[in-house]
């Protein structure tokens, strides 16, 4: 038994989880932990990193979805 289009599917999943683990979650946890004691500069930087992470994830998911759709459409394995 094999999973068709496993590479493309793993690329899509990797874009979502990798970006969340690298950019979004650390900045979000830092915001939650240091919410009261952090400076305005720290909060702005965390929000900036979260926005960059969301943008990177959106672009990655877009291109991975195109890759998966192309593979399914043309039957590439």
N, CA, C, O and CB atoms as a CASP TS submission, in Angstrom:
PFRMAT TS
TARGET T0000
AUTHOR 0000-0000-0000
METHOD Language model
MODEL 1
PARENT N/A
ATOM      1  N   UNK     1       0.846  -1.179   0.000  1.00  0.00           N
ATOM      2  CA  UNK     1       0.000   0.000   0.000  1.00  0.00           C
ATOM      3  C   UNK     1       0.889   1.238   0.000  1.00  0.00           C
ATOM      4  O   UNK     1       1.829   1.338   0.788  1.00  0.00           O
ATOM      5  CB  UNK     1      -0.961   0.000   1.221  1.00  0.00           C
ATOM      6  N   UNK     2       0.589   2.164  -0.874  1.00  0.00           N
ATOM      7  CA  UNK     2       1.368   3.394  -0.921  1.00  0.00           C
ATOM      8  C   UNK     2       0.434   4.598  -0.936  1.00  0.00           C
ATOM      9  O   UNK     2      -0.738   4.498  -1.298  1.00  0.00           O
ATOM     10  CB  UNK     2       2.292   3.410  -2.155  1.00  0.00           C
ATOM     11  N   UNK     3       0.973   5.705  -0.542  1.00  0.00           N
ATOM     12  CA  UNK     3       0.207   6.948  -0.520  1.00  0.00           C
ATOM     13  C   UNK     3       0.560   7.729  -1.782  1.00  0.00           C
ATOM     14  O   UNK     3       1.715   8.115  -1.964  1.00  0.00           O
ATOM     15  CB  UNK     3       0.506   7.791   0.779  1.00  0.00           C
ATOM     16  N   UNK     4      -0.416   7.967  -2.652  1.00  0.00           N
ATOM     17  CA  UNK     4      -0.102   8.730  -3.854  1.00  0.00           C
ATOM     18  C   UNK     4       0.179  10.196  -3.507  1.00  0.00           C
ATOM     19  O   UNK     4      -0.457  10.775  -2.627  1.00  0.00           O
ATOM     20  CB  UNK     4      -1.257   8.631  -4.869  1.00  0.00           C
ATOM     21  N   UNK     5       1.138  10.771  -4.213  1.00  0.00           N
ATOM     22  CA  UNK     5       1.499  12.180  -4.056  1.00  0.00           C
ATOM     23  C   UNK     5       1.976  12.504  -2.643  1.00  0.00           C
ATOM     24  O   UNK     5       1.685  13.574  -2.107  1.00  0.00           O
ATOM     25  CB  UNK     5       0.316  13.058  -4.407  1.00  0.00           C
ATOM     26  N   UNK     6       2.706  11.574  -2.053  1.00  0.00           N
ATOM     27  CA  UNK     6       3.187  11.761  -0.685  1.00  0.00           C
ATOM     28  C   UNK     6       4.147  12.944  -0.584  1.00  0.00           C
ATOM     29  O   UNK     6       4.083  13.707   0.380  1.00  0.00           O
ATOM     30  CB  UNK     6       3.873  10.492  -0.188  1.00  0.00           C
ATOM     31  N   UNK     7       5.022  13.104  -1.553  1.00  0.00           N
ATOM     32  CA  UNK     7       6.001  14.193  -1.500  1.00  0.00           C
ATOM     33  C   UNK     7       5.302  15.546  -1.523  1.00  0.00           C
ATOM     34  O   UNK     7       5.646  16.438  -0.747  1.00  0.00           O
ATOM     35  CB  UNK     7       6.991  14.089  -2.672  1.00  0.00           C
ATOM     36  N   UNK     8       4.330  15.700  -2.401  1.00  0.00           N
ATOM     37  CA  UNK     8       3.608  16.965  -2.495  1.00  0.00           C
ATOM     38  C   UNK     8       2.786  17.224  -1.230  1.00  0.00           C
ATOM     39  O   UNK     8       2.714  18.352  -0.744  1.00  0.00           O
ATOM     40  CB  UNK     8       2.696  16.967  -3.729  1.00  0.00           C
ATOM     41  N   UNK     9       2.173  16.171  -0.711  1.00  0.00           N
ATOM     42  CA  UNK     9       1.381  16.304   0.508  1.00  0.00           C
ATOM     43  C   UNK     9       2.255  16.665   1.705  1.00  0.00           C
ATOM     44  O   UNK     9       1.872  17.494   2.531  1.00  0.00           O
ATOM     45  CB  UNK     9       0.622  15.010   0.788  1.00  0.00           C
ATOM     46  N   UNK    10       3.422  16.046   1.794  1.00  0.00           N
ATOM     47  CA  UNK    10       4.347  16.370   2.885  1.00  0.00           C
ATOM     48  C   UNK    10       4.870  17.800   2.757  1.00  0.00           C
ATOM     49  O   UNK    10       5.111  18.461   3.767  1.00  0.00           O
ATOM     50  CB  UNK    10       5.522  15.380   2.901  1.00  0.00           C
ATOM     51  N   UNK    11       5.047  18.281   1.529  1.00  0.00           N
ATOM     52  CA  UNK    11       5.444  19.667   1.323  1.00  0.00           C
ATOM     53  C   UNK    11       4.387  20.629   1.836  1.00  0.00           C
ATOM     54  O   UNK    11       4.710  21.640   2.460  1.00  0.00           O
ATOM     55  CB  UNK    11       5.710  19.925  -0.147  1.00  0.00           C
ATOM     56  N   UNK    12       3.138  20.318   1.575  1.00  0.00           N
ATOM     57  CA  UNK    12       2.042  21.161   2.048  1.00  0.00           C
ATOM     58  C   UNK    12       1.965  21.155   3.572  1.00  0.00           C
ATOM     59  O   UNK    12       1.845  22.210   4.195  1.00  0.00           O
ATOM     60  CB  UNK    12       0.711  20.690   1.452  1.00  0.00           C
ATOM     61  N   UNK    13       2.031  19.988   4.161  1.00  0.00           N
ATOM     62  CA  UNK    13       1.985  19.874   5.622  1.00  0.00           C
ATOM     63  C   UNK    13       3.216  20.513   6.251  1.00  0.00           C
ATOM     64  O   UNK    13       3.118  21.171   7.286  1.00  0.00           O
ATOM     65  CB  UNK    13       1.878  18.400   6.047  1.00  0.00           C
ATOM     66  N   UNK    14       4.368  20.320   5.630  1.00  0.00           N
ATOM     67  CA  UNK    14       5.602  20.906   6.145  1.00  0.00           C
ATOM     68  C   UNK    14       5.599  22.420   6.116  1.00  0.00           C
ATOM     69  O   UNK    14       6.139  23.061   7.018  1.00  0.00           O
ATOM     70  CB  UNK    14       6.770  20.401   5.364  1.00  0.00           C
ATOM     71  N   UNK    15       4.999  22.996   5.095  1.00  0.00           N
ATOM     72  CA  UNK    15       4.902  24.452   5.048  1.00  0.00           C
ATOM     73  C   UNK    15       4.072  24.996   6.202  1.00  0.00           C
ATOM     74  O   UNK    15       4.425  26.007   6.809  1.00  0.00           O
ATOM     75  CB  UNK    15       4.301  24.897   3.723  1.00  0.00           C
ATOM     76  N   UNK    16       3.001  24.339   6.493  1.00  0.00           N
ATOM     77  CA  UNK    16       2.137  24.808   7.578  1.00  0.00           C
ATOM     78  C   UNK    16       2.810  24.612   8.935  1.00  0.00           C
ATOM     79  O   UNK    16       2.935  25.557   9.715  1.00  0.00           O
ATOM     80  CB  UNK    16       0.788  24.071   7.547  1.00  0.00           C
ATOM     81  N   UNK    17       3.238  23.397   9.210  1.00  0.00           N
ATOM     82  CA  UNK    17       3.785  23.114  10.538  1.00  0.00           C
ATOM     83  C   UNK    17       5.161  23.727  10.751  1.00  0.00           C
ATOM     84  O   UNK    17       5.463  24.211  11.842  1.00  0.00           O
ATOM     85  CB  UNK    17       3.862  21.624  10.755  1.00  0.00           C
ATOM     86  N   UNK    18       5.993  23.710   9.725  1.00  0.00           N
ATOM     87  CA  UNK    18       7.340  24.272   9.866  1.00  0.00           C
ATOM     88  C   UNK    18       7.324  25.763  10.143  1.00  0.00           C
ATOM     89  O   UNK    18       8.075  26.255  10.986  1.00  0.00           O
ATOM     90  CB  UNK    18       8.145  24.003   8.621  1.00  0.00           C
ATOM     91  N   UNK    19       6.476  26.473   9.438  1.00  0.00           N
ATOM     92  CA  UNK    19       6.377  27.913   9.656  1.00  0.00           C
ATOM     93  C   UNK    19       5.796  28.224  11.025  1.00  0.00           C
ATOM     94  O   UNK    19       6.234  29.156  11.699  1.00  0.00           O
ATOM     95  CB  UNK    19       5.527  28.557   8.569  1.00  0.00           C
ATOM     96  N   UNK    20       4.811  27.443  11.428  1.00  0.00           N
ATOM     97  CA  UNK    20       4.226  27.680  12.750  1.00  0.00           C
ATOM     98  C   UNK    20       5.251  27.427  13.846  1.00  0.00           C
ATOM     99  O   UNK    20       5.338  28.192  14.807  1.00  0.00           O
ATOM    100  CB  UNK    20       2.992  26.787  12.963  1.00  0.00           C
ATOM    101  N   UNK    21       6.032  26.352  13.707  1.00  0.00           N
ATOM    102  CA  UNK    21       7.039  26.034  14.721  1.00  0.00           C
ATOM    103  C   UNK    21       8.205  27.017  14.720  1.00  0.00           C
ATOM    104  O   UNK    21       8.790  27.279  15.771  1.00  0.00           O
ATOM    105  CB  UNK    21       7.561  24.633  14.505  1.00  0.00           C
ATOM    106  N   UNK    22       8.544  27.556  13.576  1.00  0.00           N
ATOM    107  CA  UNK    22       9.718  28.426  13.471  1.00  0.00           C
ATOM    108  C   UNK    22       9.427  29.888  13.762  1.00  0.00           C
ATOM    109  O   UNK    22      10.242  30.567  14.385  1.00  0.00           O
ATOM    110  CB  UNK    22      10.306  28.311  12.105  1.00  0.00           C
ATOM    111  N   UNK    23       8.284  30.378  13.323  1.00  0.00           N
ATOM    112  CA  UNK    23       8.001  31.804  13.421  1.00  0.00           C
ATOM    113  C   UNK    23       6.852  32.136  14.373  1.00  0.00           C
ATOM    114  O   UNK    23       7.012  32.930  15.301  1.00  0.00           O
ATOM    115  CB  UNK    23       7.688  32.342  12.061  1.00  0.00           C
ATOM    116  N   UNK    24       5.713  31.531  14.137  1.00  0.00           N
ATOM    117  CA  UNK    24       4.482  31.992  14.787  1.00  0.00           C
ATOM    118  C   UNK    24       4.424  31.602  16.259  1.00  0.00           C
ATOM    119  O   UNK    24       4.221  32.467  17.112  1.00  0.00           O
ATOM    120  CB  UNK    24       3.270  31.431  14.066  1.00  0.00           C
ATOM    121  N   UNK    25       4.596  30.318  16.579  1.00  0.00           N
ATOM    122  CA  UNK    25       4.461  29.882  17.973  1.00  0.00           C
ATOM    123  C   UNK    25       5.474  30.521  18.923  1.00  0.00           C
ATOM    124  O   UNK    25       5.079  30.957  20.004  1.00  0.00           O
ATOM    125  CB  UNK    25       4.595  28.392  18.044  1.00  0.00           C
ATOM    126  N   UNK    26       6.763  30.596  18.572  1.00  0.00           N
ATOM    127  CA  UNK    26       7.693  31.235  19.519  1.00  0.00           C
ATOM    128  C   UNK    26       7.335  32.689  19.824  1.00  0.00           C
ATOM    129  O   UNK    26       7.383  33.115  20.978  1.00  0.00           O
ATOM    130  CB  UNK    26       9.103  31.176  18.970  1.00  0.00           C
ATOM    131  N   UNK    27       6.977  33.446  18.787  1.00  0.00           N
ATOM    132  CA  UNK    27       6.610  34.846  19.018  1.00  0.00           C
ATOM    133  C   UNK    27       5.306  34.946  19.803  1.00  0.00           C
ATOM    134  O   UNK    27       5.165  35.820  20.658  1.00  0.00           O
ATOM    135  CB  UNK    27       6.480  35.596  17.683  1.00  0.00           C
ATOM    136  N   UNK    28       4.367  34.072  19.526  1.00  0.00           N
ATOM    137  CA  UNK    28       3.099  34.081  20.250  1.00  0.00           C
ATOM    138  C   UNK    28       3.294  33.704  21.715  1.00  0.00           C
ATOM    139  O   UNK    28       2.697  34.315  22.601  1.00  0.00           O
ATOM    140  CB  UNK    28       2.106  33.126  19.592  1.00  0.00           C
ATOM    141  N   UNK    29       4.126  32.701  21.969  1.00  0.00           N
ATOM    142  CA  UNK    29       4.416  32.325  23.354  1.00  0.00           C
ATOM    143  C   UNK    29       5.140  33.448  24.086  1.00  0.00           C
ATOM    144  O   UNK    29       4.867  33.701  25.259  1.00  0.00           O
ATOM    145  CB  UNK    29       5.255  31.044  23.396  1.00  0.00           C
ATOM    146  N   UNK    30       6.054  34.116  23.408  1.00  0.00           N
ATOM    147  CA  UNK    30       6.760  35.237  24.027  1.00  0.00           C
ATOM    148  C   UNK    30       5.779  36.351  24.376  1.00  0.00           C
ATOM    149  O   UNK    30       5.896  36.973  25.432  1.00  0.00           O
ATOM    150  CB  UNK    30       7.867  35.768  23.090  1.00  0.00           C
ATOM    151  N   UNK    31       4.817  36.607  23.499  1.00  0.00           N
ATOM    152  CA  UNK    31       3.790  37.610  23.800  1.00  0.00           C
ATOM    153  C   UNK    31       2.972  37.217  25.025  1.00  0.00           C
ATOM    154  O   UNK    31       2.691  38.055  25.882  1.00  0.00           O
ATOM    155  CB  UNK    31       2.863  37.801  22.596  1.00  0.00           C
ATOM    156  N   UNK    32       2.594  35.956  25.108  1.00  0.00           N
ATOM    157  CA  UNK    32       1.773  35.499  26.240  1.00  0.00           C
ATOM    158  C   UNK    32       2.548  35.534  27.555  1.00  0.00           C
ATOM    159  O   UNK    32       2.009  35.929  28.589  1.00  0.00           O
ATOM    160  CB  UNK    32       1.261  34.080  25.981  1.00  0.00           C
ATOM    161  N   UNK    33       3.803  35.123  27.512  1.00  0.00           N
ATOM    162  CA  UNK    33       4.596  35.050  28.741  1.00  0.00           C
ATOM    163  C   UNK    33       4.991  36.436  29.235  1.00  0.00           C
ATOM    164  O   UNK    33       4.930  36.710  30.434  1.00  0.00           O
ATOM    165  CB  UNK    33       5.845  34.206  28.515  1.00  0.00           C
ATOM    166  N   UNK    34       5.392  37.302  28.323  1.00  0.00           N
ATOM    167  CA  UNK    34       5.893  38.628  28.692  1.00  0.00           C
ATOM    168  C   UNK    34       4.870  39.734  28.445  1.00  0.00           C
ATOM    169  O   UNK    34       5.251  40.886  28.240  1.00  0.00           O
ATOM    170  CB  UNK    34       7.160  38.931  27.922  1.00  0.00           C
ATOM    171  N   UNK    35       3.594  39.408  28.459  1.00  0.00           N
ATOM    172  CA  UNK    35       2.566  40.386  28.109  1.00  0.00           C
ATOM    173  C   UNK    35       2.601  41.617  29.012  1.00  0.00           C
ATOM    174  O   UNK    35       2.520  42.739  28.513  1.00  0.00           O
ATOM    175  CB  UNK    35       1.196  39.742  28.180  1.00  0.00           C
ATOM    176  N   UNK    36       2.718  41.439  30.295  1.00  0.00           N
ATOM    177  CA  UNK    36       2.676  42.564  31.224  1.00  0.00           C
ATOM    178  C   UNK    36       4.037  43.211  31.428  1.00  0.00           C
ATOM    179  O   UNK    36       4.121  44.420  31.644  1.00  0.00           O
ATOM    180  CB  UNK    36       2.133  42.111  32.549  1.00  0.00           C
ATOM    181  N   UNK    37       5.107  42.417  31.361  1.00  0.00           N
ATOM    182  CA  UNK    37       6.437  42.928  31.672  1.00  0.00           C
ATOM    183  C   UNK    37       7.226  43.363  30.445  1.00  0.00           C
ATOM    184  O   UNK    37       8.243  44.043  30.579  1.00  0.00           O
ATOM    185  CB  UNK    37       7.209  41.890  32.409  1.00  0.00           C
ATOM    186  N   UNK    38       6.780  42.989  29.266  1.00  0.00           N
ATOM    187  CA  UNK    38       7.513  43.310  28.050  1.00  0.00           C
ATOM    188  C   UNK    38       7.333  44.766  27.644  1.00  0.00           C
ATOM    189  O   UNK    38       6.354  45.413  28.016  1.00  0.00           O
ATOM    190  CB  UNK    38       7.072  42.405  26.923  1.00  0.00           C
ATOM    191  N   UNK    39       8.282  45.262  26.886  1.00  0.00           N
ATOM    192  CA  UNK    39       8.190  46.637  26.398  1.00  0.00           C
ATOM    193  C   UNK    39       7.352  46.671  25.123  1.00  0.00           C
ATOM    194  O   UNK    39       7.079  45.642  24.506  1.00  0.00           O
ATOM    195  CB  UNK    39       9.603  47.231  26.141  1.00  0.00           C
ATOM    196  N   UNK    40       6.959  47.870  24.755  1.00  0.00           N
ATOM    197  CA  UNK    40       6.196  48.058  23.524  1.00  0.00           C
ATOM    198  C   UNK    40       7.014  47.607  22.307  1.00  0.00           C
ATOM    199  O   UNK    40       6.476  47.045  21.353  1.00  0.00           O
ATOM    200  CB  UNK    40       5.778  49.537  23.372  1.00  0.00           C
ATOM    201  N   UNK    41       8.313  47.863  22.363  1.00  0.00           N
ATOM    202  CA  UNK    41       9.210  47.453  21.278  1.00  0.00           C
ATOM    203  C   UNK    41       9.223  45.937  21.118  1.00  0.00           C
ATOM    204  O   UNK    41       9.204  45.433  19.995  1.00  0.00           O
ATOM    205  CB  UNK    41      10.632  47.965  21.537  1.00  0.00           C
ATOM    206  N   UNK    42       9.255  45.208  22.229  1.00  0.00           N
ATOM    207  CA  UNK    42       9.221  43.738  22.182  1.00  0.00           C
ATOM    208  C   UNK    42       7.909  43.229  21.584  1.00  0.00           C
ATOM    209  O   UNK    42       7.907  42.309  20.766  1.00  0.00           O
ATOM    210  CB  UNK    42       9.413  43.154  23.592  1.00  0.00           C
ATOM    211  N   UNK    43       6.809  43.828  21.994  1.00  0.00           N
ATOM    212  CA  UNK    43       5.507  43.407  21.476  1.00  0.00           C
ATOM    213  C   UNK    43       5.394  43.677  19.977  1.00  0.00           C
ATOM    214  O   UNK    43       4.888  42.843  19.227  1.00  0.00           O
ATOM    215  CB  UNK    43       4.379  44.124  22.224  1.00  0.00           C
ATOM    216  N   UNK    44       5.863  44.837  19.550  1.00  0.00           N
ATOM    217  CA  UNK    44       5.821  45.152  18.117  1.00  0.00           C
ATOM    218  C   UNK    44       6.678  44.187  17.316  1.00  0.00           C
ATOM    219  O   UNK    44       6.288  43.761  16.228  1.00  0.00           O
ATOM    220  CB  UNK    44       6.286  46.588  17.870  1.00  0.00           C
ATOM    221  N   UNK    45       7.843  43.841  17.849  1.00  0.00           N
ATOM    222  CA  UNK    45       8.709  42.891  17.155  1.00  0.00           C
ATOM    223  C   UNK    45       8.048  41.516  17.068  1.00  0.00           C
ATOM    224  O   UNK    45       8.126  40.856  16.031  1.00  0.00           O
ATOM    225  CB  UNK    45      10.065  42.784  17.869  1.00  0.00           C
ATOM    226  N   UNK    46       7.401  41.081  18.146  1.00  0.00           N
ATOM    227  CA  UNK    46       6.695  39.797  18.125  1.00  0.00           C
ATOM    228  C   UNK    46       5.571  39.807  17.092  1.00  0.00           C
ATOM    229  O   UNK    46       5.400  38.843  16.347  1.00  0.00           O
ATOM    230  CB  UNK    46       6.128  39.472  19.517  1.00  0.00           C
ATOM    231  N   UNK    47       4.813  40.888  17.050  1.00  0.00           N
ATOM    232  CA  UNK    47       3.746  40.993  16.051  1.00  0.00           C
ATOM    233  C   UNK    47       4.316  40.997  14.635  1.00  0.00           C
ATOM    234  O   UNK    47       3.730  40.411  13.725  1.00  0.00           O
ATOM    235  CB  UNK    47       2.916  42.264  16.288  1.00  0.00           C
ATOM    236  N   UNK    48       5.446  41.651  14.452  1.00  0.00           N
ATOM    237  CA  UNK    48       6.105  41.670  13.150  1.00  0.00           C
ATOM    238  C   UNK    48       6.513  40.257  12.730  1.00  0.00           C
ATOM    239  O   UNK    48       6.293  39.854  11.587  1.00  0.00           O
ATOM    240  CB  UNK    48       7.334  42.593  13.184  1.00  0.00           C
ATOM    241  N   UNK    49       7.106  39.512  13.657  1.00  0.00           N
ATOM    242  CA  UNK    49       7.526  38.139  13.356  1.00  0.00           C
ATOM    243  C   UNK    49       6.315  37.261  13.045  1.00  0.00           C
ATOM    244  O   UNK    49       6.375  36.423  12.145  1.00  0.00           O
ATOM    245  CB  UNK    49       8.324  37.547  14.537  1.00  0.00           C
ATOM    246  N   UNK    50       5.230  37.441  13.771  1.00  0.00           N
ATOM    247  CA  UNK    50       4.011  36.676  13.498  1.00  0.00           C
ATOM    248  C   UNK    50       3.479  37.002  12.106  1.00  0.00           C
ATOM    249  O   UNK    50       3.082  36.099  11.370  1.00  0.00           O
ATOM    250  CB  UNK    50       2.934  36.969  14.565  1.00  0.00           C
ATOM    251  N   UNK    51       3.467  38.275  11.741  1.00  0.00           N
ATOM    252  CA  UNK    51       2.998  38.672  10.406  1.00  0.00           C
ATOM    253  C   UNK    51       3.896  38.119   9.308  1.00  0.00           C
ATOM    254  O   UNK    51       3.407  37.650   8.281  1.00  0.00           O
ATOM    255  CB  UNK    51       2.930  40.195  10.298  1.00  0.00           C
ATOM    256  N   UNK    52       5.202  38.173   9.520  1.00  0.00           N
ATOM    257  CA  UNK    52       6.133  37.597   8.541  1.00  0.00           C
ATOM    258  C   UNK    52       5.886  36.095   8.417  1.00  0.00           C
ATOM    259  O   UNK    52       5.867  35.558   7.310  1.00  0.00           O
ATOM    260  CB  UNK    52       7.610  37.875   8.949  1.00  0.00           C
ATOM    261  N   UNK    53       5.700  35.424   9.538  1.00  0.00           N
ATOM    262  CA  UNK    53       5.427  33.987   9.511  1.00  0.00           C
ATOM    263  C   UNK    53       4.153  33.647   8.762  1.00  0.00           C
ATOM    264  O   UNK    53       4.112  32.675   8.008  1.00  0.00           O
ATOM    265  CB  UNK    53       5.339  33.454  10.915  1.00  0.00           C
ATOM    266  N   UNK    54       3.119  34.441   8.965  1.00  0.00           N
ATOM    267  CA  UNK    54       1.861  34.205   8.260  1.00  0.00           C
ATOM    268  C   UNK    54       2.042  34.423   6.760  1.00  0.00           C
ATOM    269  O   UNK    54       1.515  33.659   5.952  1.00  0.00           O
ATOM    270  CB  UNK    54       0.753  35.126   8.805  1.00  0.00           C
ATOM    271  N   UNK    55       2.780  35.458   6.390  1.00  0.00           N
ATOM    272  CA  UNK    55       3.045  35.715   4.963  1.00  0.00           C
ATOM    273  C   UNK    55       3.854  34.584   4.335  1.00  0.00           C
ATOM    274  O   UNK    55       3.538  34.120   3.240  1.00  0.00           O
ATOM    275  CB  UNK    55       3.792  37.048   4.787  1.00  0.00           C
ATOM    276  N   UNK    56       4.890  34.146   5.029  1.00  0.00           N
ATOM    277  CA  UNK    56       5.723  33.048   4.514  1.00  0.00           C
ATOM    278  C   UNK    56       4.896  31.773   4.397  1.00  0.00           C
ATOM    279  O   UNK    56       5.014  31.041   3.414  1.00  0.00           O
ATOM    280  CB  UNK    56       6.951  32.809   5.432  1.00  0.00           C
ATOM    281  N   UNK    57       4.068  31.508   5.390  1.00  0.00           N
ATOM    282  CA  UNK    57       3.241  30.314   5.360  1.00  0.00           C
ATOM    283  C   UNK    57       2.231  30.390   4.215  1.00  0.00           C
ATOM    284  O   UNK    57       1.988  29.388   3.541  1.00  0.00           O
ATOM    285  CB  UNK    57       2.520  30.129   6.701  1.00  0.00           C
ATOM    286  N   UNK    58       1.648  31.550   3.991  1.00  0.00           N
ATOM    287  CA  UNK    58       0.675  31.707   2.916  1.00  0.00           C
ATOM    288  C   UNK    58       1.308  31.438   1.552  1.00  0.00           C
ATOM    289  O   UNK    58       0.740  30.726   0.724  1.00  0.00           O
ATOM    290  CB  UNK    58       0.073  33.112   2.948  1.00  0.00           C
ATOM    291  N   UNK    59       2.482  32.012   1.329  1.00  0.00           N
ATOM    292  CA  UNK    59       3.177  31.789   0.058  1.00  0.00           C
ATOM    293  C   UNK    59       3.557  30.316  -0.095  1.00  0.00           C
ATOM    294  O   UNK    59       3.386  29.738  -1.168  1.00  0.00           O
ATOM    295  CB  UNK    59       4.436  32.678  -0.034  1.00  0.00           C
ATOM    296  N   UNK    60       4.067  29.718   0.965  1.00  0.00           N
ATOM    297  CA  UNK    60       4.453  28.310   0.904  1.00  0.00           C
ATOM    298  C   UNK    60       3.281  27.386   0.655  1.00  0.00           C
ATOM    299  O   UNK    60       3.380  26.454  -0.142  1.00  0.00           O
ATOM    300  CB  UNK    60       5.133  27.913   2.174  1.00  0.00           C
ATOM    301  N   UNK    61       2.172  27.639   1.330  1.00  0.00           N
ATOM    302  CA  UNK    61       0.981  26.815   1.139  1.00  0.00           C
ATOM    303  C   UNK    61       0.444  26.994  -0.284  1.00  0.00           C
ATOM    304  O   UNK    61       0.005  26.031  -0.912  1.00  0.00           O
ATOM    305  CB  UNK    61      -0.109  27.178   2.181  1.00  0.00           C
ATOM    306  N   UNK    62       0.481  28.210  -0.779  1.00  0.00           N
ATOM    307  CA  UNK    62       0.010  28.478  -2.141  1.00  0.00           C
ATOM    308  C   UNK    62       0.802  27.662  -3.159  1.00  0.00           C
ATOM    309  O   UNK    62       0.220  26.974  -3.998  1.00  0.00           O
ATOM    310  CB  UNK    62       0.121  29.979  -2.464  1.00  0.00           C
ATOM    311  N   UNK    63       2.115  27.737  -3.086  1.00  0.00           N
ATOM    312  CA  UNK    63       2.937  27.017  -4.055  1.00  0.00           C
ATOM    313  C   UNK    63       2.892  25.504  -3.847  1.00  0.00           C
ATOM    314  O   UNK    63       2.975  24.747  -4.814  1.00  0.00           O
ATOM    315  CB  UNK    63       4.371  27.501  -3.973  1.00  0.00           C
ATOM    316  N   UNK    64       2.764  25.065  -2.628  1.00  0.00           N
ATOM    317  CA  UNK    64       2.628  23.625  -2.381  1.00  0.00           C
ATOM    318  C   UNK    64       1.292  23.109  -2.895  1.00  0.00           C
ATOM    319  O   UNK    64       1.214  22.000  -3.424  1.00  0.00           O
ATOM    320  CB  UNK    64       2.767  23.318  -0.883  1.00  0.00           C
ATOM    321  N   UNK    65       0.247  23.906  -2.744  1.00  0.00           N
ATOM    322  CA  UNK    65      -1.063  23.508  -3.257  1.00  0.00           C
ATOM    323  C   UNK    65      -1.049  23.447  -4.782  1.00  0.00           C
ATOM    324  O   UNK    65      -1.646  22.547  -5.373  1.00  0.00           O
ATOM    325  CB  UNK    65      -2.151  24.483  -2.773  1.00  0.00           C
ATOM    326  N   UNK    66      -0.371  24.397  -5.419  1.00  0.00           N
ATOM    327  CA  UNK    66      -0.242  24.357  -6.878  1.00  0.00           C
ATOM    328  C   UNK    66       0.526  23.110  -7.305  1.00  0.00           C
ATOM    329  O   UNK    66       0.146  22.435  -8.262  1.00  0.00           O
ATOM    330  CB  UNK    66       0.468  25.630  -7.400  1.00  0.00           C
ATOM    331  N   UNK    67       1.593  22.811  -6.599  1.00  0.00           N
ATOM    332  CA  UNK    67       2.392  21.616  -6.907  1.00  0.00           C
ATOM    333  C   UNK    67       1.555  20.345  -6.754  1.00  0.00           C
ATOM    334  O   UNK    67       1.622  19.452  -7.599  1.00  0.00           O
ATOM    335  CB  UNK    67       3.633  21.546  -5.988  1.00  0.00           C
ATOM    336  N   UNK    68       0.775  20.262  -5.690  1.00  0.00           N
ATOM    337  CA  UNK    68      -0.074  19.092  -5.464  1.00  0.00           C
ATOM    338  C   UNK    68      -1.162  18.996  -6.531  1.00  0.00           C
ATOM    339  O   UNK    68      -1.424  17.914  -7.055  1.00  0.00           O
ATOM    340  CB  UNK    68      -0.708  19.152  -4.063  1.00  0.00           C
ATOM    341  N   UNK    69      -1.793  20.118  -6.852  1.00  0.00           N
ATOM    342  CA  UNK    69      -2.843  20.109  -7.873  1.00  0.00           C
ATOM    343  C   UNK    69      -2.284  19.726  -9.241  1.00  0.00           C
ATOM    344  O   UNK    69      -2.930  18.994  -9.991  1.00  0.00           O
ATOM    345  CB  UNK    69      -3.521  21.481  -7.950  1.00  0.00           C
ATOM    346  N   UNK    70      -1.100  20.212  -9.565  1.00  0.00           N
ATOM    347  CA  UNK    70      -0.468  19.858 -10.837  1.00  0.00           C
ATOM    348  C   UNK    70      -0.138  18.370 -10.886  1.00  0.00           C
ATOM    349  O   UNK    70      -0.352  17.716 -11.906  1.00  0.00           O
ATOM    350  CB  UNK    70       0.806  20.689 -11.054  1.00  0.00           C
ATOM    351  N   UNK    71       0.376  17.844  -9.797  1.00  0.00           N
ATOM    352  CA  UNK    71       0.710  16.416  -9.756  1.00  0.00           C
ATOM    353  C   UNK    71      -0.536  15.552  -9.893  1.00  0.00           C
ATOM    354  O   UNK    71      -0.514  14.529 -10.578  1.00  0.00           O
ATOM    355  CB  UNK    71       1.439  16.075  -8.452  1.00  0.00           C
ATOM    356  N   UNK    72      -1.619  15.960  -9.246  1.00  0.00           N
ATOM    357  CA  UNK    72      -2.865  15.191  -9.333  1.00  0.00           C
ATOM    358  C   UNK    72      -3.453  15.294 -10.743  1.00  0.00           C
ATOM    359  O   UNK    72      -3.922  14.303 -11.301  1.00  0.00           O
ATOM    360  CB  UNK    72      -3.892  15.692  -8.282  1.00  0.00           C
ATOM    361  N   UNK    73      -3.423  16.491 -11.306  1.00  0.00           N
ATOM    362  CA  UNK    73      -4.022  16.711 -12.623  1.00  0.00           C
ATOM    363  C   UNK    73      -3.310  15.921 -13.717  1.00  0.00           C
ATOM    364  O   UNK    73      -3.956  15.316 -14.573  1.00  0.00           O
ATOM    365  CB  UNK    73      -4.000  18.190 -12.964  1.00  0.00           C
ATOM    366  N   UNK    74      -1.989  15.927 -13.686  1.00  0.00           N
ATOM    367  CA  UNK    74      -1.224  15.271 -14.742  1.00  0.00           C
ATOM    368  C   UNK    74      -0.743  13.873 -14.358  1.00  0.00           C
ATOM    369  O   UNK    74      -0.047  13.221 -15.137  1.00  0.00           O
ATOM    370  CB  UNK    74      -0.042  16.121 -15.110  1.00  0.00           C
ATOM    371  N   UNK    75      -1.103  13.420 -13.187  1.00  0.00           N
ATOM    372  CA  UNK    75      -0.773  12.067 -12.773  1.00  0.00           C
ATOM    373  C   UNK    75       0.700  11.826 -12.541  1.00  0.00           C
ATOM    374  O   UNK    75       1.179  10.703 -12.703  1.00  0.00           O
ATOM    375  CB  UNK    75      -1.257  11.118 -13.779  1.00  0.00           C
ATOM    376  N   UNK    76       1.425  12.863 -12.163  1.00  0.00           N
ATOM    377  CA  UNK    76       2.851  12.713 -11.891  1.00  0.00           C
ATOM    378  C   UNK    76       3.027  12.060 -10.534  1.00  0.00           C
ATOM    379  O   UNK    76       2.287  12.343  -9.592  1.00  0.00           O
ATOM    380  CB  UNK    76       3.580  14.081 -11.943  1.00  0.00           C
ATOM    381  N   UNK    77       4.009  11.190 -10.446  1.00  0.00           N
ATOM    382  CA  UNK    77       4.263  10.532  -9.172  1.00  0.00           C
ATOM    383  C   UNK    77       5.620  10.778  -8.749  1.00  0.00           C
ATOM    384  O   UNK    77       6.032  10.304  -7.690  1.00  0.00           O
ATOM    385  CB  UNK    77       4.018   9.080  -9.235  1.00  0.00           C
TER
END
